[in-house]
Amino acid sequence: MSWRGVSEYLHGAEELEFIKGNFDDPGQEWRRLFSEILGTFFLVLVGAGGGVVGARFGDIGRAAAVTAPGLMVFAIILFMGAVGGAHLNPAVSIAFALRGDFQWRRVPGYIVAQLFGATMAALFLWALLGNHGALGATQPGPGVSDLTAMFMELVLTFGLVSVILGTASGAQNLGPVSAFGVAAYIILAGLWSSPVSGASMNPARSFGPEMALLDFTNYWVYLVGPIAGACLAVGVAWILRGPGGGSSGSAAAQGRVGRLETKTEET
């Protein structure tokens, strides 16, 4: 191994040690949880809001309704992905933990924050615009069985989480550019499959409107499908790249708010 290779290896080990120590700092946890609440709020505001606005005013087409959430995720990853990882999705949090890039003990807090943010978004839409379009709840399409919709959600989430894990790993290390891939996938998945299952790919996205309405009739579809798809994506990531995403995967999953503060102080 060359001196350059040794330097890069040591730098990567130092970076990974910082990330682990930084994420163990309880003083930063509230920032990460707040970022998950805020990010999921905006995601569901746009994702469910398209259905609410379309039902009330009738001028939101399907293409716009599925494009908006992808663009919102793109923006959220860019503006605060470095704070807490911008999971915005219980399936993503579980996948990062299974991959070894995220501590399991952090998963419950992230999921609660995501579900809370999603519910607040649905309640906000109800208070602002009224109860229209089932508050944008995701449901199987006309004539589509729950089982069919569940398998669609499984396959769609498998693809989404594969993109997220792939662009966050040391093999790709795309950093903020990964936002392009994630957003593009969400938009493309919605354009062709939303009539089947709503293309939720996110248990929190589906939970918000259903919690606000206290109607969980089809929720199992959007819980089982995405989580199963995420687990499958982790298995495929192991086959393609081996265990773990390295320091890049850990940084993407956990956020780097401590590093950002250090750089600000040095400046």
N, C-alpha and C positions, 0 to 999 in steps of 0.2 A: 504494500500500500504506500502511495506517495505521501509526502508531507502535507500536500493539499488535502489528500483524502483523509489523513489523520486529523487535520484541523477541522474539516467539515464534520467528521464523526464526533469529535469532542464538542463542537459547537452544538450539534444536534442533541447530544446527551445533556449538555448544560441547559439548552432550551427546554427539553422535556422535563428536566428536574425543576426548572422555574415554573413551568405550567402546572405541574403536580402540586408544588408548594403553594402557588398562587391560588389554585382552586380549593385548597384546604383552608384558606384564610376565611374564617366565618364573617369577617368584616366586609367581604365583598358579596356575600350571598344575597343580601337584599337587593343589590343592583341587578344581579342575574335574574332573580325571580321577578323583579319589576319589569325587566326587559321582556320576559316571557309573557307576562300579563299584557303589557302594552302591545307587543308584536302580534299576539294572538287576537287581541281586541281588533286591531286594524285589519288583520287577515279576514276575520269573520264579518267585520263590518262591511267589507267589500264583497266577500263571497256570498254571504246571506243577503246583503243589501241589494245585490242585483235582482234577486228574486222578489224582494219586497217592493222595490221601485218599479220593476216590470209589472207586477200585479196591480199596483196602484195607478201608474201612469201609462203603462203599455208601450213604452218606447225603448226598452232594453232588449236587444236581440241576444240570441244564445252565444254568438261569437264574442260579443262584448262581455257577457256575464262570465264566461270562462277565461277570458283574457285578463280581466281586471285582477283576480286573485294572484295570477302568475306574476303580473307586474308589481303587485303589492309585496309579494314575497321577495322579489328582486330588490325592491327599495329597502325593505326591512333588513335583509342580509347586509346590504352595503352600509346602512347607517348605524346599525347597532349589533351586527353579527359578532363583532369583536368583544362585546360585553359579556354575553352568556352563551354564544353559539347559535342563537336564533333558531332553536329547534321548532317551536310553534306547533308541535305535533307530538302527541304521546308515542306514536309509532317510531318517530325519529329518535326520541330520547331512549326508548327501549333498544333500538338498533345500535346506537352509539355505545350503550352499556354492554350489550352482547358482544360487540366488536372489541371491547376492552379499552375504548377511548374515553369513557365517561363512568364515574363511580356510581354503582347501583344505589348507594345511600342518598344520592342526589335526585334520583329519578322520581320518587313520590312528590317532592316539592315542586319539581318542574311540571309534572302532570297536573297537580292541583292548580298551579298558576295558569297553565294553558286552559284548563276547563273553566276557571274563574273568568279569565279574559274573554273567552268565547261567550259565556253566559251574559256578561256585561254588555257585549256588543249586541246580542239579540234583544236584550231588554232595552237598550238605547234605541234600536230601530223601532221597537214597539212603541216606546214613548214618543218618538219623534214623528213617525209616519203611520202608526197604527198597526193592527194585526192583519197584514195582507200577505198573501202568498205563503201561508204557514211559516212566516218569518224566515223564509229562505231555507227551510229544512230540506235536507237531502233525502230523497225517497226513490225507490225503484220506479222505473218508467212504466207507463201504461202497458199492461200485459206481461211485465217482467216479474218473475218470481223473486222472492227474497234470496233464494239460493243462487240464482243466476247473478243477481246484483252483488252478492257476497263474493262470488268468484271473480267478478269483474273488478271489484275493489281490491281483492287480493293481488291480481295481476298488475293493476295500475300502481299500487303501492310498492310492489316488488320493483317495478321500474323506477319509481321516484326515489326510493331509498338506495337503490343501486347507483343512481346518479349522484346522490348526496355522498355516499360512502366513497365512491370512486374519485370524485373531484376533491374530497377532503383528505385523501390518503397521501402518504409520501410518494407513491408511484406517480401521481399527477401533480399534487401540490399547486393547485390553481389559485388558491387564496380567494380574494374577492371576486375574481373572474368566475368562480364556481356559481355565482348568483345567476349568470347568464344561462348556464346549463339547467339549473333547477327551475328557473322561471319558464324557460322554453319547454321543458318537459311538462310542467303543470298546464300550460296553455294547450300544447298539442294533445295531451291526454283528454282535456276537457272538450276540445273541438270535435273529437271523434266518438267519445264514449259517454258524454254527459247524459244523453237521452236514455241510457241503460240504467245507470246507478246514481247519476249526479256528479260522478268523478270527485268524490270527497277526498279520499286517500288520507283522511285525517279524523280520528275519533273526536278530537276537540271541536273541529269545524262542525261536525254533525251534532255534537252534544249541546252546543249553545242554544240553537233554536228549540231543540226538543226539551231541554231543561226549562226554558222560559215558558213553553206551552205545557209542560208536565205530561208529555206524550212520547213515550219511548217504544212505540209499536215496532218500528223497524230498526231500532238502534243497534241491535245485535249484528246486523249486516255491516255497519260502519265501525264496529268494534273488532269483530272477529276477522273480517277481511283484511283491513289494514295491518293489524298486528301480525297476522300470519304471513302476509306479504313481506313485512319488514324482517321477520325472522328468516324467511327464505332468502332475502337479499343478503343478510349477514353470512349465511352459509355459502352463497355464491361468491361473495367478496373474499371469503377464506380460500375458496378453490382458486380464484384468479390471482390473489395477491398475498396469500398467507395470513397469519393472525395479526390483527391490529393494524391501525393506519399510521403508526409512527408518530413523531412529534407533530407533524402537520395535521394528522387526524385528531390528536388530542387537543391541539390548539383550536381547531375548527369546532370540536364538540364542546369544549369547556369555556371558551372565551379567553381573552387576554387583557382584562381590564386593569390588572395590576401592572402589567408591562406598559400599558398606555399611560397610566399615572406616573410611572417612573420616567418615561420619556418626556412628559410634560414638565416635570420638576427639573430635569436636566436642561431643558430648553430655557 
